[in-house]
């Protein structure tokens, strides 16, 4: 008994047409693009009140040391010498020290103020910069 050989090529027997599938995918893509809404969230708009009194109180609780380019020191905008500055630091070691150094002042002057603060136990330190 002889079997009949199918002369068709195997590649032609399993040919799948992908065109309808691609059409459906593009239709779904277009549907989702059209139905999606894009919303830009701004958050909650709040007008905060001005706090003039608390700002000055916070500044009064900080040490603000300014250093001029010639090395002159100012504590809260009043001229001061190293020894008096060290005594101020020793009297209030829990306060925040804010160092405002001119961009032309020497780095060693800033480090000297940091060393003074560290020697008396003042550990809270900030260096002010221009915005």
N, C-alpha and C positions, 0 to 999 in steps of 0.2 A: 504494500500500500504506500502510495506516494502522497506526501503532503503537498498541498499547494503553497508555493512560496509567494509571499506578498512582495511584489517588486517595488513597493513604495519605499521611499527613503525615510528613515526613522526621524530625521530632523523635520521633515514636512508633516509628519503625523501628529506632532505635539506642538504645533505653532499656536501661540496664545496671542490674541490681539489685545494690546495694552492701551489702545486709544480711548476706549470708554472709561477705563480706570483713571487715566490722566485727566479726562474731562470732569469726572466726579471730584477728584482731588482739587482741581482748580475752582470748581463751583463752591466747594466747602471753604476754601481759602477766601474767596470773594465774599461769601456770606459772613464769615467771622470778621473780616475787615470792615464791612459795612455796618454790622450790628454792634461792634464794639464802640463804646464811648470813652473818650479820653478826657479825664478830669484832672486838672492841676490843682492840687490841694495847697492852699495858702496857710493853713493852720488857723489858730484862733487869734484874732486881732485883739490885742489888749494894750491900752494906753496906761503905762505905769506912772504913778504919781512921782513928783520930784521929792527927793529926800535930802534937803539941804542940811538939816540939823544932824542927821545920822552920819552924813559924809564928813562933816567937820569933827564929829565925835570920833569917828574911826581914824581920821588923820591925827587927832590929838593922842590917840592910844599908840601910835607908831612913832618910831624914831626915823626921821628922814634926814639922812646925811648927804649933803651936796658937796661935790668936789669940783673946784674950778681948775682950769688948766695950769695955773701957777701953784697948785697944791693947797690952796686955802680951803679950810673945812668949815661947813655951816651945819648946825643942828637945828632943824625946823626953821630954816632961813635966818638963823642968828649965828654970827661968827663964834667959833669955839676952838680951843686948843686940845691936843691929844689927851692930856691928863684929865681935863674936865669931861671930855667925851667918854673916857674910860669909866669915870665915876658915875656918869649918867647911865651907862650900860650896866654897871654893877648894881645900881639902885633898882633898876627895873629889868631884870633878865627875861621876863616873860613877854615883853613887847616884840613886835615885828620891826626889824631893821630894814629900811628901804634905802639903798644906795643909789644916788643920782649923780653920776659922774659925767662931766663934759667929755665929748668925743675926743678932745685933744688932751685930756688929762692923762697922766701916766698910769699904766697898769699897776705899777708898784704901789701907788697911793690907794687904789681900790683894795688890793691885797692887804695893805697895812690896816685898813678899817676892818676888814674881815678878821684879821688876826686879833685886833683889839676886842672885837665882839666875842670871838671864840675863847679868849683868855679869861673872860669873866663869866662864861656860861651862857651867853646869849646865842641861841641856836636857830632862831627863826630869822631868815634872811631873804631879801628879794633885791634884784637889780633892776632898776627902772630903765626902760628903753623908749625911744620915740616910736609912735605908731606909723 
